[in-house]
Amino acid sequence: MSKNETSGIIPVSVSKTENGSIRQKGVFIFLAGMNFWEGLFDNGNIKFIRNILSFRVVNFSYIVMTIIIPKKLPKYKYLILKEKEGIIKRIADDYGVRVEFCHIKGRTVFGIYAALKEIFKKTRHYQRKFIWASNYFNCFLGTRLKSRMPDTRLHFEMMGLVPEEELLYSESNTLSRLSKFLILRMLCRMNLKNADSISVVSNRFRGYIASTYGLFPSDIDVIPCFYDDKVFYVDEELRKNFRQKYEITDRQKLILYSGMLQQWQMPEVLFGFFKHMQQQDHHRELRFMMVTFDREKALNLAAAYGIRDLIVDTATGSELNGIYNAADIGIATRSDDWVSKVSSPVKIPEYLATQNSLILLESIGDFGLDMKSKQYAIVKKCKEDLLKMNISEIFSLKKPDSTDMADIYGNYSVGKYVPVLEKIFDHHCK
C-alpha cells in the first residue's frame, strides 16, 4: 500500500473490567466550534478531521463530534447540516473510522448539560478518551466531561480572545458587555486550569495568554491557521477560467477580500480603500472582489461607498481555490487592538498558497510583523496609512516568486504543523 492508502488508525481493542463488562479502548471527542452553515465549518472543522486522519496523527477508530445548532433549525440549515455530516462520514470511512454526531442546541446551560449527558452515555465505556475542545464554550463542556471521566485528556484550542471580543464588539449595553467579559474571563481561567494542553493561533496570542493568566509560554503550543496544499495551490487553468467567468481582462489586477464583514474586520476601512483606489484608477486597471457569506451587507456597503463593478460571491472548497487563483492581490483589514493582534486569519496563507501578493495592516496577528520584509507584501501601520495609499504602490507590488513559494509552503502549509499536533496527541494518548 502507498502512504496515502494507509490510515495508521489502529482498530479498537477491548478489555474486560473486574466485573466482566467490556471496555473498549480509544474514543476521540471533538468539540467543534464553527457554525456549520458557514464556510468556516468546512475550512476549520472538516479540515481538522481530514488532517488528523490523513496525516495519521491519531489512532482512534471512533469519533464523537459535537455540532452547535440553533434552538430552532430552519429547513435549509437542516439540509446543510446533513450535507456536512455526510462529508465528514465519508472522510472518516476512508480511514476505517466511525463518526457519531452530538447536536448542541444553542449555547445555553441546558444545551451544555444535554450534550454532556449524551456524550457521557456514548463514551463512558471507552478506556482511553481524548477531548479536543475548540474555544471557550466547548472547553467548558470538556471540563465537565473530564470531571465525570477523570481518565480523560483535555486539549483547549484557543482560536480567539472571546472575552475581549465581547467587551469591545458586542452590541449589548456597557453593563452587559462588562458582565459577560468578567464571566468569560472566569470561564477561561477554569478552562486553562483543567486543560492538559493548550494551543493558540499566534505567537502574539501565546505571549498575551501567558502574561494575562500567569502561564509559562513553553506550556502553550502555537498552531496558526494554515492552508491545505491539496485544496489551495497554483493552477493557471483555474485562473483563466475564473477570470473569464467574472469578466476580468488580462491587463486588470484583481484585488480580493475573502471573509466575513464583522466589526473588528473594519469593513468601512476596506470599502474606503476600494473607493480611494477607484478614484485614482482612471484607466480601470483594477477590479475588486469579495468572497463572503455577508453578501447583503457587502452589496449595501458597495452602494453606500459608490464602488463600481464590485464582484460579490460566495464559495468553498475547489471554487474558492479557483477564485484565489483568479486574483492578483489579497487584502486583509483588522482593528488595532488585541483581538486582532493575536489573530491568525486563514485567508492570508490561502492567498499566499495561490501566489497572490498581499496588502494588510501591521495589527493582524504574526502576519503583520512577518510580512514587513517581503517584496510581495505591503504592510501599513494603521488604517489611516492604508486609506492614503497611492495606486502606484499596487502596480509596483511583486508577486511571490518560486523561492518565495517554497518558503510559503514550508512555513504556512499543514505539513509544517503536523509535528505540533503529533506532540499534543502523543503526549496524552500513548
C-alpha positions in Angstrom: 0.0 0.0 0.0 1.1 3.6 -0.7 1.3 6.2 2.1 -2.0 7.7 1.0 -3.7 4.3 1.2 -2.8 3.6 4.8 -4.5 5.4 7.6 -2.4 4.5 10.5 -5.6 4.0 12.5 -5.4 1.2 15.0 -8.5 -0.9 15.2 -10.4 -0.8 18.5 -9.3 -3.3 21.0 -11.2 -4.4 24.1 -10.5 -5.4 27.6 -12.6 -6.7 30.5 -13.1 -4.9 33.8 -13.2 -6.8 37.1 -17.0 -7.3 36.9 -16.6 -8.8 33.4 -18.0 -5.9 31.4 -16.2 -4.9 28.2 -14.3 -1.6 28.0 -13.3 -0.5 24.5 -10.1 1.4 24.0 -10.0 4.7 22.3 -12.5 7.4 21.6 -11.8 10.9 20.2 -14.3 13.6 21.3 -14.1 16.6 19.1 -16.0 19.6 20.5 -16.1 21.6 17.3 -16.5 25.4 17.3 -17.7 26.7 13.9 -21.2 27.3 12.6 -21.9 24.5 10.1 -23.9 26.8 7.8 -20.8 29.0 7.1 -17.8 28.2 5.1 -15.6 28.3 8.2 -17.0 24.9 9.2 -15.5 23.4 6.0 -12.3 25.3 6.4 -12.0 24.7 10.1 -13.8 21.7 11.5 -13.9 19.5 8.4 -10.3 20.3 7.5 -9.2 19.4 11.1 -10.9 15.9 10.8 -9.4 15.3 7.4 -5.9 16.4 8.6 -5.7 14.4 11.8 -6.7 11.3 9.8 -4.7 11.7 6.6 -1.5 12.6 8.5 -2.0 9.7 10.9 -1.9 11.9 13.9 -4.4 10.0 16.0 -5.1 6.3 16.5 -8.7 6.4 17.5 -11.3 4.4 15.5 -14.3 6.2 17.0 -15.0 9.9 16.9 -17.8 11.7 18.7 -18.2 15.2 17.2 -20.4 18.0 18.6 -22.1 20.5 16.3 -23.7 23.6 17.7 -27.1 24.2 16.1 -29.8 26.9 16.6 -32.6 26.1 19.0 -35.0 26.2 16.0 -33.3 24.8 12.9 -34.7 26.1 9.6 -35.2 23.5 6.9 -32.4 24.9 4.7 -29.9 24.8 7.6 -31.0 21.3 8.4 -30.2 20.3 4.8 -26.8 22.0 5.1 -26.2 20.2 8.4 -26.9 16.8 6.8 -24.7 17.6 3.9 -21.7 18.5 6.2 -22.2 15.4 8.3 -22.2 13.3 5.2 -18.9 14.8 4.1 -17.3 14.1 7.5 -18.6 10.5 7.5 -17.2 9.9 4.0 -13.8 11.2 5.1 -13.8 9.0 8.2 -15.0 6.0 6.3 -11.9 6.2 4.1 -9.8 5.6 7.2 -11.9 3.0 8.8 -13.2 5.4 11.4 -16.7 5.6 12.8 -18.2 9.1 13.5 -21.3 10.0 15.5 -22.6 13.5 16.0 -24.0 15.2 19.1 -26.1 18.3 18.4 -25.8 21.1 21.0 -29.0 23.2 20.7 -27.8 26.8 21.4 -25.1 28.0 23.7 -27.1 27.6 26.8 -26.8 25.8 30.2 -29.5 23.4 29.1 -27.6 22.8 25.8 -24.4 22.1 27.6 -25.8 19.6 30.1 -28.0 17.8 27.4 -24.8 17.3 25.4 -22.8 16.3 28.5 -25.3 13.6 29.2 -25.3 12.3 25.6 -21.6 12.3 25.2 -21.1 10.6 28.6 -23.5 7.9 27.5 -21.8 7.3 24.2 -18.2 7.3 25.5 -18.1 6.1 29.2 -17.3 2.5 28.3 -14.1 3.5 26.4 -10.9 3.1 28.4 -9.0 5.8 26.6 -10.6 9.2 25.9 -9.2 12.4 24.4 -11.2 15.7 24.1 -10.2 18.4 21.7 -12.2 21.5 22.5 -12.3 24.5 20.2 -12.9 27.7 22.1 -14.3 28.7 25.5 -17.9 27.3 25.4 -16.8 23.9 24.2 -13.9 23.7 26.6 -16.2 24.3 29.5 -18.2 21.3 28.3 -14.9 19.5 28.1 -14.1 20.3 31.7 -17.5 18.9 32.8 -16.9 15.7 30.9 -13.4 15.4 32.4 -14.8 15.8 35.9 -17.1 12.8 35.3 -14.4 10.8 33.5 -11.2 11.6 35.3 -9.0 9.5 33.0 -10.0 11.7 30.0 -7.4 14.0 28.5 -8.5 17.6 27.5 -6.9 19.9 25.0 -8.0 23.6 24.9 -7.7 25.1 21.4 -8.0 28.9 21.8 -8.8 30.5 18.4 -9.6 34.0 19.6 -10.0 36.3 22.6 -13.6 35.8 23.3 -13.9 37.9 26.5 -12.2 40.8 24.8 -14.4 40.4 21.7 -17.5 40.6 23.9 -16.2 43.7 25.7 -15.1 45.6 22.5 -17.6 44.5 19.9 -20.8 43.3 21.4 -23.9 45.3 20.6 -25.1 44.9 24.2 -25.1 47.8 26.6 -22.0 48.7 28.6 -23.1 46.9 31.8 -24.0 43.7 29.9 -20.7 43.7 28.0 -18.7 44.2 31.2 -20.6 41.4 33.0 -20.1 39.0 30.1 -16.4 39.9 29.8 -15.8 39.1 33.5 -17.8 35.8 33.3 -15.8 34.8 30.2 -12.6 35.6 31.8 -13.5 33.4 34.8 -14.6 30.7 32.4 -11.2 31.0 30.6 -9.3 30.6 33.9 -11.3 27.5 34.7 -10.6 26.0 31.2 -6.9 26.7 31.4 -6.7 25.2 34.9 -8.4 21.9 33.8 -6.8 21.5 30.4 -4.0 19.1 29.9 -2.6 21.0 27.0 -3.3 24.4 25.3 -2.8 25.8 21.9 -3.2 29.3 20.4 -3.1 30.6 16.8 -0.1 33.1 17.0 3.0 33.9 19.0 1.4 37.2 20.0 -1.5 35.2 21.4 0.8 33.0 23.4 2.5 36.0 24.9 -0.8 37.6 25.8 -2.3 34.5 27.4 0.9 33.7 29.3 1.1 37.3 30.8 -2.6 37.6 31.4 -3.2 34.3 33.2 0.3 33.7 34.7 1.3 30.7 32.5 4.7 29.7 31.1 4.9 30.3 27.3 6.6 27.0 26.9 3.4 25.3 28.1 1.4 26.8 25.2 1.7 25.4 21.6 1.2 27.7 18.6 -0.9 26.3 15.7 -1.7 29.1 13.3 -4.3 28.9 10.6 -2.5 27.1 7.8 -3.5 26.1 4.3 -4.0 22.6 2.9 -1.9 22.2 -0.2 -4.3 19.6 -1.6 -7.1 22.3 -1.6 -5.1 25.5 -2.3 -2.5 25.6 -5.0 -1.4 27.5 -8.1 -3.4 26.5 -11.2 -3.1 28.6 -14.4 -6.1 26.8 -16.0 -8.3 27.7 -13.0 -7.0 31.3 -13.2 -8.0 31.6 -16.8 -11.4 30.0 -16.3 -12.4 32.1 -13.3 -11.2 35.3 -14.7 -13.3 34.6 -17.8 -16.3 33.8 -15.5 -16.0 37.2 -13.8 -15.1 39.1 -17.0 -11.6 40.2 -15.8 -9.3 41.2 -18.6 -5.6 40.2 -18.7 -4.5 43.8 -18.2 -6.5 44.2 -15.0 -5.3 43.4 -11.5 -7.9 41.7 -9.2 -7.8 42.7 -5.6 -9.7 40.1 -3.5 -11.1 40.2 0.0 -12.2 36.8 1.4 -14.0 36.6 4.7 -16.8 37.9 6.9 -17.6 41.6 7.5 -17.6 41.7 11.2 -16.9 44.9 13.1 -13.3 44.0 14.0 -12.6 43.3 10.3 -13.3 47.0 9.7 -15.5 46.8 6.6 -15.7 50.6 6.5 -11.9 50.8 6.0 -12.0 48.1 3.4 -14.6 49.9 1.4 -13.0 53.2 2.0 -9.8 51.7 0.5 -11.7 50.4 -2.6 -13.2 53.8 -3.1 -9.8 55.6 -2.7 -8.2 53.2 -5.3 -11.0 53.6 -7.8 -10.7 57.4 -7.6 -7.1 57.1 -8.7 -7.8 54.3 -11.3 -8.5 56.4 -14.4 -8.0 53.5 -16.9 -9.9 50.9 -14.9 -6.9 48.7 -14.4 -8.1 47.4 -11.1 -11.1 45.2 -10.2 -12.3 44.4 -6.8 -14.0 41.2 -5.5 -15.4 40.0 -2.2 -15.9 36.3 -1.3 -18.1 36.5 1.8 -21.2 35.0 3.5 -22.2 38.6 4.3 -23.3 39.2 0.7 -26.2 41.5 1.5 -24.0 43.6 3.8 -21.3 43.8 1.1 -23.7 44.9 -1.6 -25.2 47.6 0.7 -21.8 48.9 1.6 -20.7 48.9 -2.0 -23.8 51.1 -2.9 -23.1 53.4 0.1 -19.5 53.9 -0.9 -20.2 54.2 -4.6 -18.0 51.2 -5.5 -18.4 50.4 -9.2 -18.4 46.8 -10.6 -17.7 45.1 -7.3 -17.9 41.4 -7.7 -19.6 39.7 -4.6 -19.8 36.0 -4.4 -19.7 33.0 -2.0 -17.5 29.9 -2.4 -16.0 27.0 -0.6 -13.5 24.2 -1.5 -12.4 23.9 -5.1 -14.4 27.0 -6.2 -12.6 29.1 -3.5 -9.2 27.9 -4.9 -10.3 29.0 -8.4 -11.2 32.5 -7.1 -7.9 32.8 -5.3 -6.1 31.8 -8.4 -8.0 34.4 -10.4 -6.9 37.1 -8.0 -3.6 39.0 -8.0 -3.6 40.7 -4.6 -5.3 39.6 -1.4 -6.2 42.2 1.2 -6.9 41.9 5.0 -8.0 44.6 7.4 -8.4 44.4 11.1 -8.8 46.7 14.1 -5.8 47.8 16.1 -6.5 46.0 19.3 -5.5 42.7 21.0 -8.4 40.9 19.4 -6.7 41.5 16.0 -3.1 41.3 17.2 -3.5 37.7 18.4 -5.5 36.6 15.4 -4.4 34.3 12.5 -6.8 34.9 9.6 -6.8 31.7 7.4 -7.3 33.9 4.3 -3.7 35.1 4.4 -2.0 31.7 4.0 -4.6 30.8 1.4 -3.9 34.0 -0.5 -0.2 33.1 -0.4 -0.7 29.5 -1.5 -2.2 30.7 -4.7 0.6 33.2 -5.4 -1.2 36.4 -4.5 0.6 39.5 -3.3 -0.7 40.9 0.0 -2.0 44.2 1.4 -2.5 44.1 5.2 -2.2 46.0 8.4 0.5 45.6 11.0 -2.1 44.8 13.6 -3.0 41.4 12.0 -1.5 38.6 14.1 2.0 37.4 13.4 1.5 38.1 9.7 1.5 41.9 10.3 5.1 41.5 11.6 6.4 38.6 9.5 5.4 40.2 6.1 7.1 43.5 6.6 10.3 42.4 4.9 8.6 40.6 1.9 8.7 42.1 -1.6 5.3 40.7 -2.3 3.6 42.4 0.7 2.5 45.9 1.6 2.1 46.3 5.4 0.6 49.5 6.6 1.0 50.6 10.2 -2.6 51.9 10.6 -5.8 52.3 8.8 -5.0 56.0 8.0 -1.9 54.9 6.1 -4.0 52.4 4.1 -6.6 55.0 3.2 -3.9 57.4 1.9 -2.2 54.7 -0.2 -1.1 55.7 -3.7 -2.2 53.4 -6.5 1.4 53.3 -7.8 2.3 51.0 -4.8 -0.1 48.4 -6.1 1.4 48.4 -9.6 4.9 48.1 -8.2 4.0 45.2 -5.9 5.7 42.0 -6.8 4.2 38.5 -6.9 5.8 35.7 -4.8 8.5 34.0 -7.0 9.5 30.4 -6.9 11.8 30.9 -3.9 9.0 32.7 -2.1 6.5 29.9 -2.9 8.9 27.3 -1.5 9.2 29.4 1.7 5.4 29.8 1.9 4.9 26.1 1.5 7.4 25.4 4.2 6.0 27.9 6.7 2.3 28.0 6.1 1.1 24.6 4.8 -0.4 22.0 7.1 2.7 19.8 6.9 4.6 22.4 9.0 2.3 21.9 12.0 1.8 18.2 11.9 4.6 17.7 14.4 2.9 20.0 16.8 -0.3 18.1 16.5 1.6 14.8 17.0 3.2 16.2 20.1 -0.1 17.1 21.6 -1.7 13.7 20.9 1.4 11.6 21.6 1.8 13.2 25.0 -1.7 12.2 26.1 -2.6 9.2 24.0 0.2 6.7 24.4 
